């Protein structure tokens, strides 16, 4: 199962951690894993390209682990823009969770 942990401070997302494997299909055909990966890496790329911000990132060498944290020393406008993107990520992950709750759990 994939576990997603959302960290917040003052109701704003400060970091997210994704760990585990969905095992919802054979390697290379796991739709849940592919969806979660696309959404999470997509938001990291969007934050970098659209907001000009490099997140603090840790990855597992063999997959199955991603941690991303928003730097604390950003102007408020950048923080607000990042929040919109992160909320979009969370909504996308919640959509996947509703359909595939045996393979994905989000903790906030």
trRosetta pair geometry for C-beta under 8 A, 3 or more apart (Angstrom, degrees):
i j d omega theta_ij theta_ji phi_ij phi_ji
1 20 5.4 -14 90 152 50 151
1 21 7.9 55 36 74 14 42
1 22 6.8 31 -130 -121 31 43
1 23 7.7 -55 -50 32 39 101
1 102 7.4 -116 -102 153 104 48
1 103 5.9 -164 -123 -154 67 33
1 104 6.9 -175 -168 -72 80 22
1 105 6.1 28 163 1 125 105
2 18 6.4 -3 -175 -170 105 92
2 19 7.3 160 -153 83 60 34
2 20 4.7 -177 -108 82 38 104
2 21 6.8 -14 -70 -158 79 5
2 22 5.1 -22 -22 -69 107 77
2 32 6.8 -167 5 142 130 112
2 33 7.1 161 -57 -97 134 66
2 36 5.6 -98 160 -72 169 175
2 103 6.4 31 16 152 92 72
2 104 4.9 -10 65 -108 104 72
2 105 7.3 172 88 27 56 63
3 17 7.9 -5 110 110 91 89
3 18 7.3 165 84 -150 52 45
3 19 5.2 -15 58 62 98 85
3 20 5.1 88 6 2 83 131
3 105 5.6 -17 -113 69 65 96
3 107 7.0 1 -172 2 92 111
4 16 6.6 -9 -171 -173 90 107
4 17 7.3 158 -155 83 45 51
4 18 5.2 -8 -104 -102 76 80
4 36 7.6 -147 -65 -146 121 121
4 93 5.9 15 -12 177 178 148
4 104 7.0 18 -7 -171 110 91
4 105 7.1 -173 27 93 74 47
4 106 4.5 -20 70 -111 112 72
4 107 6.9 173 88 25 57 65
5 16 6.8 162 83 -157 54 57
5 17 4.5 -4 55 56 103 100
5 18 7.9 -164 23 -71 67 38
5 19 8.0 7 1 11 104 102
5 107 5.0 -14 -109 68 68 105
6 13 5.9 -63 -170 -123 103 103
6 15 7.9 162 -159 88 42 51
6 16 5.3 -16 -107 -107 61 90
6 90 6.5 37 -95 -107 147 120
6 106 6.9 25 -15 -176 110 96
6 107 7.0 -170 22 92 74 52
6 108 4.6 -10 59 -113 118 72
7 13 7.1 96 76 -158 54 61
7 14 5.0 -65 109 63 99 94
7 15 4.2 11 46 56 124 90
7 16 6.9 -155 17 -76 78 39
7 17 7.6 57 -21 -7 104 97
7 69 8.0 -9 57 -112 135 87
8 11 6.0 -7 176 -140 129 15
8 12 6.1 148 -154 71 83 31
8 13 5.7 -50 -96 -94 77 41
8 14 6.2 141 -126 2 21 90
8 108 7.1 33 -16 -175 124 87
9 12 6.1 -30 68 61 64 85
9 14 4.9 46 5 -43 102 136
12 79 7.3 20 -180 169 152 108
12 83 5.6 -66 -146 -105 100 124
13 16 6.7 -4 -173 -50 120 97
13 70 7.4 103 112 -11 76 131
13 83 6.4 148 35 -125 93 72
13 86 4.4 -144 67 139 147 147
13 87 7.3 -173 -5 -61 130 64
13 90 7.3 -160 -71 -46 147 132
14 69 6.7 3 146 -150 74 79
14 70 5.7 -116 -157 39 48 104
15 67 6.9 5 179 -175 114 84
15 68 6.4 177 -153 93 69 49
15 69 4.0 -16 -102 -104 110 75
15 70 6.7 -138 -70 8 60 72
16 40 7.5 -139 105 -132 133 106
16 67 7.5 -173 94 -145 45 47
16 68 5.7 2 54 55 81 92
16 86 7.4 174 -27 -150 127 109
16 89 7.6 -127 -7 115 168 139
17 65 7.9 -19 -171 -161 86 75
17 66 7.2 171 -152 91 44 54
17 67 4.7 -3 -108 -106 85 82
17 68 8.0 -177 -78 23 46 58
18 36 6.5 162 -159 165 143 119
18 40 5.7 -62 -12 -99 156 162
18 65 7.2 161 90 -148 63 30
18 66 4.6 6 52 54 102 97
18 67 7.8 -164 26 -70 60 44
19 60 7.9 98 -124 -30 80 134
19 64 6.4 39 -160 158 57 72
19 65 5.0 16 -112 -107 81 74
19 66 7.8 -161 -68 29 55 55
20 64 6.1 -97 132 -161 2 91
21 30 7.8 -36 -179 -175 90 169
21 33 6.5 -3 -156 -94 69 125
21 63 7.6 68 -90 121 101 108
21 64 5.3 -44 -56 -107 87 105
22 25 8.0 8 104 18 112 71
22 30 5.5 147 70 177 116 122
22 32 3.8 170 -150 89 162 122
22 33 4.6 -141 20 -52 119 81
22 36 7.2 161 -48 6 124 134
22 100 7.4 3 -152 153 126 136
22 103 4.1 40 -156 -178 94 115
22 104 6.6 -17 -108 -58 104 83
23 30 7.0 -52 -100 -120 13 133
23 103 7.2 -158 58 -128 62 101
24 30 5.3 112 56 -152 79 85
24 31 6.4 -76 98 48 127 76
24 32 4.3 85 14 10 147 121
24 33 7.1 -174 30 -15 100 86
24 100 6.4 -18 -104 -157 155 130
24 102 7.8 124 -101 89 102 98
24 103 4.5 -8 -63 -102 118 155
25 29 4.5 -101 137 107 126 86
25 30 4.3 -179 55 -95 89 52
25 31 6.2 67 3 0 140 76
25 32 7.8 148 6 15 96 86
26 29 4.8 33 64 43 84 114
26 30 7.1 -146 72 -51 29 78
27 30 6.9 -15 -113 -19 28 110
30 33 3.9 36 110 21 120 118
30 34 6.2 154 90 -17 66 87
31 34 5.6 -57 -143 40 32 112
31 35 6.1 33 158 -21 67 107
31 100 8.0 -168 95 -77 99 152
32 35 5.8 -55 -147 36 28 110
32 36 6.3 24 158 -14 65 108
32 96 6.5 125 -139 179 76 117
32 100 4.9 -163 -99 147 120 163
32 103 4.4 -28 -162 122 176 142
32 104 5.9 -156 -169 -40 121 112
33 36 6.1 -58 -145 40 28 107
33 37 6.1 26 157 -18 64 112
34 37 5.8 -58 -144 40 27 111
34 38 6.2 27 158 -20 64 109
35 38 5.8 -56 -145 36 27 109
35 39 6.3 22 159 -14 64 108
35 96 5.0 160 124 -109 138 137
36 39 6.0 -58 -146 39 28 108
36 40 6.1 16 162 -11 66 114
36 93 6.7 60 -120 -119 79 93
36 96 6.4 -170 -68 114 77 167
36 104 6.6 -179 -72 -109 129 128
37 40 6.2 -63 -139 43 25 102
37 41 5.9 7 171 -1 66 114
38 41 6.6 -61 -133 48 20 97
38 42 5.6 28 161 -28 59 118
39 42 5.7 -60 -143 36 20 117
39 43 6.6 18 161 -18 60 104
39 89 5.7 129 163 -146 98 77
39 92 4.5 -176 -130 113 133 134
39 93 5.8 173 116 -64 155 79
39 96 7.4 -128 -12 -18 151 139
40 43 6.2 -53 -151 32 29 105
40 44 6.8 28 152 -16 61 105
40 66 5.9 111 145 95 144 156
40 68 7.6 172 -176 -2 97 136
40 89 6.7 82 -100 -159 49 124
40 93 7.8 55 -62 -76 87 119
41 44 5.5 -51 -149 36 39 114
41 45 6.2 39 153 -17 68 105
41 66 7.9 -109 -67 -129 78 159
42 45 5.8 -57 -148 40 30 109
42 46 6.1 30 154 -20 65 108
42 89 7.7 170 79 -103 93 97
43 46 5.4 -51 -141 38 34 114
43 47 6.3 39 157 -22 66 102
43 85 5.4 141 -151 156 93 102
43 86 6.5 97 -177 -95 140 50
43 88 7.1 168 -103 82 112 97
43 89 4.0 -15 -63 -75 153 129
44 47 5.9 -52 -149 33 29 110
44 48 6.6 27 152 -16 62 107
44 55 6.0 -96 -136 27 90 136
44 57 6.9 58 -141 -92 139 134
44 68 5.9 -130 -94 -111 110 152
45 48 5.7 -57 -150 38 33 112
45 49 6.0 18 159 -9 69 112
46 49 6.0 -60 -136 46 28 101
46 50 5.3 -2 176 7 69 120
46 51 7.9 57 134 -1 64 96
46 85 5.3 -176 107 -144 124 135
47 50 6.8 -58 -115 52 17 91
47 51 5.1 -31 -165 34 57 124
47 53 5.4 -60 159 68 95 101
47 55 6.1 49 99 -39 145 111
47 82 5.6 48 -129 -123 111 91
47 85 5.6 178 -73 95 83 158
47 86 8.0 37 -74 -54 124 84
48 51 7.3 -19 -60 55 6 81
48 52 7.4 38 -174 -117 40 16
48 53 6.6 -112 -98 69 42 50
48 54 6.3 46 -112 -92 95 54
48 55 7.6 -89 -62 -2 88 86
49 52 8.0 -10 167 -65 11 47
50 81 7.1 -147 125 161 106 126
50 85 7.2 155 66 -72 136 139
51 78 5.4 108 -171 -150 109 86
51 81 5.1 165 -100 104 111 126
51 82 5.6 43 -100 -69 171 84
51 85 7.4 -107 -27 -5 128 146
52 78 7.6 -81 61 -121 88 122
53 70 7.5 14 150 -144 143 79
53 71 6.8 -146 -166 25 110 111
53 74 6.5 3 -112 -109 132 139
53 78 6.0 124 -57 -179 130 124
53 82 6.5 -35 48 -80 155 126
54 71 7.7 51 78 -27 66 126
55 68 4.6 19 143 -166 145 96
55 69 6.2 149 -177 63 91 40
55 70 6.2 -50 -122 -91 92 45
55 71 7.3 -152 -125 -22 43 80
56 67 8.0 -33 114 120 83 93
56 68 7.0 142 75 -158 55 45
56 69 4.1 -20 60 60 109 101
56 70 7.9 -83 18 -4 90 6
56 71 6.5 121 -27 -70 98 73
57 66 7.4 -29 -160 -163 93 80
57 67 6.8 152 -155 84 44 62
57 68 5.2 -5 -102 -103 79 76
57 69 7.8 -163 -68 22 40 69
58 65 7.4 -43 120 137 89 106
58 66 7.5 155 85 -156 59 35
58 67 4.2 7 51 51 100 110
59 65 6.4 137 -166 94 41 80
59 66 5.6 0 -109 -104 75 68
59 67 7.8 -150 -67 27 40 68
60 63 6.0 -22 86 90 108 10
60 64 5.1 -46 68 68 155 76
60 65 3.1 94 -29 40 114 109
60 66 7.5 -83 8 -51 84 51
70 74 7.2 -70 167 4 98 140
70 79 7.2 97 162 -124 141 78
70 82 5.8 120 -121 141 131 154
70 86 7.9 -63 -55 -55 128 146
71 74 5.6 111 87 -39 95 102
74 78 4.3 -105 169 84 119 126
74 79 5.2 145 91 -55 116 85
74 82 7.6 45 108 -5 165 140
75 78 5.0 91 63 8 79 102
75 79 7.2 -147 98 -5 41 89
76 79 5.4 -56 -147 38 36 114
76 80 6.1 38 155 -22 70 104
77 80 5.7 -51 -147 35 31 112
77 81 6.5 30 154 -17 63 106
78 81 5.8 -55 -147 38 32 110
78 82 6.2 33 154 -20 66 107
79 82 5.8 -56 -148 37 29 112
79 83 6.5 36 152 -26 63 103
80 83 5.6 -50 -152 28 32 115
80 84 7.0 35 152 -20 62 98
81 84 5.9 -49 -157 28 36 112
81 85 6.9 30 149 -12 65 104
82 85 5.7 -58 -154 40 37 110
82 86 6.1 33 152 -17 71 109
83 86 5.7 -57 -141 41 31 109
83 87 6.1 34 158 -21 67 105
84 87 5.9 -53 -146 35 27 110
84 88 6.6 31 151 -20 60 105
85 88 5.6 -54 -154 34 33 115
85 89 6.6 37 148 -21 65 101
86 89 5.3 -46 -150 32 38 116
86 90 6.4 39 151 -20 66 102
87 90 5.6 -50 -148 35 35 113
87 91 6.4 37 152 -20 65 103
88 91 5.8 -52 -148 35 31 111
88 92 6.5 32 154 -18 64 106
89 92 5.8 -59 -153 37 30 111
89 93 6.3 26 153 -16 67 107
90 93 5.7 -55 -145 39 31 109
90 94 6.2 33 154 -21 65 106
90 106 7.6 114 -152 -161 81 148
91 94 5.7 -53 -145 36 30 113
91 95 6.6 37 152 -24 62 102
92 95 5.7 -51 -154 29 32 115
92 96 6.8 30 150 -14 63 102
93 96 5.6 -52 -153 36 37 111
93 97 6.2 41 148 -23 67 105
93 104 7.3 -149 -175 170 85 137
93 106 5.9 116 129 -82 117 134
94 97 5.3 -49 -143 36 35 117
94 98 6.5 44 154 -26 64 98
94 106 6.3 -65 -87 18 71 160
95 98 5.9 -46 -152 25 30 113
95 99 7.1 15 155 -5 60 107
96 99 6.2 -69 -157 44 33 103
96 100 5.8 -30 168 36 72 112
96 104 5.7 18 120 52 102 168
97 100 6.8 -84 -126 65 21 71
97 101 5.8 57 174 -95 66 68
97 104 4.7 -118 -99 104 72 112
97 105 7.0 103 -135 -104 116 24
97 106 5.4 -74 -72 -6 157 109
98 101 6.8 0 -139 -54 15 98
100 103 4.5 -37 158 45 107 111
100 104 5.4 62 98 14 99 108
101 104 6.8 -83 -119 61 29 72
101 105 7.4 65 -163 -83 67 70
